[in-house]
């Protein structure tokens, strides 16, 4: 009888073990979150002296971010993957969809969509399109200043990895709202957001997460001058412009009655939060939240509705 009881206890333990492990993991995560929140709410000004003294160690401890890939094959593959997503959102019909890409960069997503018969217009603040995208209509200039099209021109408006760079995201969003017809689709995917681990967009040179908080601006400029800046598949004279917005700033944009959210995803790693615990004095006093530091990217699909003011 004792053996049967022991076997039953073992079986029960095997059944309960996964739940206990998950519960303990959640408890550890909550404890860690409270600890980090306690650091972030401190009002003392940040102090980066210790982390700056540890620069060489931090630079050797991390591998940065894998190369994005700006060769011809990588550009085509990325464009095809993005275009496939967009075709699912705005299927081809009897009348070719009118499409606008804001912050088009290499333009290959638009090039692939055009090969399917979509009427594509590209826009960006400068023209560095791949040769395969140079036959498409292109508008050069700041999106914030407005684009030369009537209201409700486009059936599908989209942007990849640009909203973290736009000088005034609210004005840009308002312009895209104006240009998208009622019933049309707006699709946005972008990151890393500035407060997140790789939000400085300097990972080709500074290999550690959160250099924008671990080091002073002057220290970052000095190191970038020494190491050089590598981004967009080439050496740059300066970092790409960044607006400094975090996840909550962006999520407020599409709460207006002009849009219905079709889907919304956010994400990012939490593994780098250990640096907050390691260098608490560098992160305090900045008005940050745990979500600011964790959420690296946003993917949102919105459907245009008729707002009350229209």
C-alpha positions in Angstrom: 0.0 0.0 0.0 2.9 2.3 0.9 4.4 1.8 -2.6 1.1 2.7 -4.3 0.9 5.9 -2.2 4.5 6.8 -3.1 3.8 6.2 -6.8 0.6 8.3 -6.7 2.6 11.1 -5.0 5.2 10.9 -7.7 2.6 11.1 -10.4 0.9 14.0 -8.7 4.3 15.8 -8.4 5.0 15.3 -12.1 1.6 16.8 -13.0 2.0 19.7 -10.6 5.7 20.5 -11.2 5.2 22.5 -14.5 2.6 24.7 -12.8 4.9 25.3 -9.8 7.8 26.1 -12.0 5.7 28.6 -14.0 4.4 30.1 -10.8 7.9 30.5 -9.3 9.1 32.1 -12.6 6.3 34.6 -12.5 7.1 35.4 -8.9 10.8 36.0 -9.8 9.8 38.2 -12.7 7.4 40.2 -10.5 10.1 40.6 -7.9 12.6 41.7 -10.5 10.1 44.1 -12.1 9.5 45.8 -8.7 13.2 46.1 -8.1 13.7 47.8 -11.5 10.7 50.0 -11.0 12.2 51.1 -7.6 15.4 52.1 -9.5 13.6 54.0 -12.3 11.4 56.1 -10.0 14.4 57.5 -8.1 14.6 61.3 -8.5 18.4 61.7 -8.2 20.0 62.7 -11.5 21.6 59.9 -13.6 25.3 59.2 -13.1 27.1 57.5 -16.0 30.7 57.7 -14.6 30.9 54.1 -13.5 29.5 52.6 -16.7 31.7 54.9 -18.8 34.7 53.5 -16.9 33.5 50.0 -17.8 33.1 50.8 -21.5 35.7 48.3 -22.8 34.2 45.5 -20.7 30.7 46.3 -21.8 31.8 46.5 -25.4 33.4 43.0 -25.2 30.5 41.4 -23.3 27.9 41.9 -26.0 27.7 41.1 -29.7 25.5 44.0 -30.8 22.8 43.2 -33.4 23.2 40.9 -36.4 23.8 42.6 -39.8 20.5 43.6 -41.3 21.6 42.9 -44.8 21.6 45.5 -47.6 23.0 43.3 -50.4 20.7 42.8 -53.5 19.4 39.5 -52.3 18.6 40.6 -48.8 16.8 43.7 -50.1 14.7 41.6 -52.4 13.9 39.0 -49.8 12.9 41.5 -47.2 10.8 43.4 -49.7 9.0 40.2 -50.8 8.3 39.2 -47.2 6.8 42.6 -46.4 4.8 42.8 -49.6 3.3 39.4 -48.9 2.0 40.7 -45.6 0.5 43.7 -47.3 -1.1 41.7 -50.1 -3.0 39.8 -47.4 -4.2 43.1 -45.8 -5.3 44.6 -49.1 -5.9 41.9 -51.7 -5.8 42.7 -55.4 -9.2 43.5 -56.8 -10.6 44.6 -60.2 -9.3 48.0 -59.5 -5.6 48.1 -58.6 -5.1 49.3 -55.1 -3.5 52.8 -54.8 -0.6 52.4 -52.3 1.7 54.8 -50.5 4.9 53.8 -48.6 6.1 56.4 -46.1 9.8 56.3 -45.3 10.4 53.9 -48.2 14.2 53.6 -47.9 15.4 51.1 -50.5 11.9 50.9 -51.9 11.9 47.2 -52.6 8.6 46.5 -50.8 7.0 48.9 -53.2 8.8 47.3 -56.2 7.5 43.9 -55.3 3.9 45.3 -54.8 4.2 47.0 -58.2 5.0 43.7 -59.9 1.7 42.4 -58.6 -0.1 45.3 -60.2 -0.5 47.7 -57.3 -0.2 51.4 -58.1 2.7 52.4 -55.8 4.0 55.8 -54.7 7.1 56.0 -52.5 8.1 58.9 -50.2 11.2 59.6 -48.1 13.2 62.5 -46.9 16.1 61.5 -49.2 16.3 59.2 -52.2 18.5 56.1 -51.8 16.2 53.6 -53.5 17.5 50.4 -55.0 17.7 50.6 -58.8 14.9 48.1 -59.0 12.6 50.6 -57.4 13.5 53.7 -59.4 10.7 53.3 -61.9 8.1 54.0 -59.2 6.6 57.4 -58.4 8.7 59.0 -55.7 8.1 62.1 -53.5 11.2 63.5 -51.7 10.7 65.6 -48.6 9.6 65.5 -45.0 6.3 63.7 -44.4 5.6 66.3 -41.6 5.4 69.0 -44.3 2.6 67.1 -46.1 2.6 65.3 -49.5 1.0 66.7 -52.6 -2.1 64.5 -52.9 -5.8 65.1 -52.3 -7.5 63.7 -49.2 -8.4 60.0 -49.3 -6.0 59.3 -52.2 -4.8 55.8 -51.1 -6.3 52.5 -50.4 -3.3 51.2 -48.5 -0.7 53.2 -46.6 2.2 51.6 -44.9 5.6 52.3 -43.3 8.4 50.0 -42.1 11.1 51.0 -39.6 10.5 54.8 -40.1 8.2 56.1 -37.3 11.0 55.9 -34.7 12.9 58.3 -37.0 10.2 60.8 -38.0 10.8 64.2 -36.5 7.2 64.7 -35.5 5.3 61.3 -35.4 2.0 63.0 -34.6 2.1 65.2 -37.7 3.2 62.3 -39.8 0.3 60.1 -38.5 -2.1 62.9 -39.2 -0.9 63.2 -42.7 -1.2 59.5 -43.3 -4.7 59.7 -41.9 -5.6 62.4 -44.3 -4.3 60.4 -47.3 -6.0 57.1 -46.5 -9.5 56.7 -47.8 -12.4 55.6 -45.4 -12.2 51.8 -45.3 -8.6 51.8 -46.3 -5.7 50.2 -44.4 -2.7 51.7 -42.5 0.0 49.2 -41.6 2.9 50.2 -39.4 5.9 48.2 -38.3 8.9 49.9 -36.7 11.6 49.7 -34.1 13.8 49.6 -32.2 12.1 52.4 -30.2 14.5 54.9 -28.7 14.1 53.9 -25.0 14.6 50.2 -25.8 17.9 48.3 -25.6 19.0 49.1 -29.2 17.1 52.3 -29.6 20.1 54.5 -30.3 20.6 52.7 -33.6 24.3 52.6 -33.0 24.7 48.9 -32.7 27.1 48.7 -35.6 29.6 50.5 -33.4 28.4 50.3 -29.8 27.8 46.6 -29.1 26.2 46.9 -25.7 22.4 47.5 -25.0 21.2 50.9 -23.7 24.2 53.1 -24.6 21.9 56.1 -24.7 21.5 55.7 -20.9 24.8 54.0 -19.8 26.8 56.9 -21.2 26.6 60.7 -21.5 25.9 62.2 -24.9 29.4 63.6 -25.1 30.9 60.2 -24.3 28.7 58.5 -27.0 29.8 61.1 -29.6 33.5 60.6 -28.7 33.2 56.8 -29.1 31.3 57.0 -32.3 34.0 59.4 -33.7 36.6 56.8 -32.7 34.8 53.7 -33.9 32.8 55.1 -36.9 29.1 54.8 -37.6 27.9 51.8 -39.6 24.2 51.7 -40.6 22.0 51.2 -43.6 24.7 49.1 -45.2 27.3 51.9 -45.3 29.4 54.2 -43.2 27.5 57.4 -42.0 28.7 60.7 -40.8 26.1 60.8 -38.0 23.4 58.6 -36.5 20.0 58.5 -38.1 17.6 61.1 -36.6 15.5 59.8 -33.7 12.4 61.3 -32.1 12.9 59.7 -28.6 9.3 58.4 -28.4 8.5 55.3 -26.3 5.7 52.7 -26.8 3.0 54.7 -24.9 3.6 57.8 -27.0 3.0 55.8 -30.2 0.0 53.9 -28.9 -1.8 57.1 -28.1 -1.6 58.1 -31.8 -4.3 55.8 -33.1 -6.8 56.1 -30.2 -8.7 58.7 -32.2 -12.1 57.8 -33.7 -10.7 57.9 -37.2 -9.3 54.4 -36.8 -10.3 50.9 -35.9 -7.5 48.6 -34.7 -7.4 45.4 -36.8 -4.3 44.0 -35.0 -1.7 45.3 -32.6 1.5 43.6 -31.4 4.4 44.9 -29.3 7.5 43.0 -28.1 11.1 43.0 -27.2 13.6 41.1 -25.0 13.8 41.5 -21.3 17.2 39.9 -21.0 19.1 43.2 -21.0 17.3 44.6 -18.0 20.1 43.1 -15.9 22.1 46.2 -16.9 19.6 48.4 -15.0 20.3 46.3 -11.9 24.0 46.5 -12.6 24.2 50.2 -13.2 21.1 51.6 -11.4 22.6 55.1 -11.1 22.7 55.4 -14.9 19.0 54.7 -15.4 17.5 56.6 -12.4 15.9 60.0 -12.8 15.0 59.7 -16.5 11.3 59.2 -16.2 11.5 55.7 -17.7 9.2 52.8 -17.2 9.9 49.1 -17.4 7.8 49.0 -20.6 9.9 51.8 -22.1 13.0 49.7 -21.7 11.5 46.4 -22.7 9.2 47.1 -25.7 11.4 47.3 -28.8 9.0 47.2 -31.7 5.4 47.9 -32.7 3.3 46.2 -35.4 -0.1 47.8 -36.0 -2.8 47.4 -38.7 -5.6 50.0 -38.6 -8.7 50.4 -40.7 -9.8 54.0 -41.6 -13.2 55.0 -40.4 -15.0 58.3 -40.8 -14.2 60.5 -37.9 -16.7 62.9 -36.3 -15.0 65.9 -37.7 -15.3 64.7 -41.3 
